[in-house]
Amino acid sequence: MPGYGYSGKPTTTGWDPARIARAWAMLMKRLGYANYVAQGGDWGAIVVDQQGLQADPGLLGIHTNMPAIFPTTLMGRPFPARRRHRVLSGD
């Protein structure tokens, strides 16, 4: 991700998870991939959630170990309200 690990710091502002997700979709196209999957954990989980929300036609699926949404029921019982979250789109 821009500015993390060995990646250089972006020279412009606005590199939020939604923009990074769009950049990954563009990168996959430029690399010649018609279809791809995405995986993310930690900060990458936020980006991969955005990829799922943006639903690029080439994206076949996402995998995350930090889901940003939770079901309203779990094993047939109501899921505790204090543990439910919503995904907020940056659009």
PyMOL commands that set and color helices and strands:
alter all, ss='L'
color gray80, all
select helices_A, chain A and resi 17-30+43-54+81-83
alter helices_A, ss='H'
color red, helices_A
select strands_A, chain A and resi 36-40+59-64+73-74+77-78
alter strands_A, ss='S'
color yellow, strands_A
deselect
rebuild
show_as cartoon
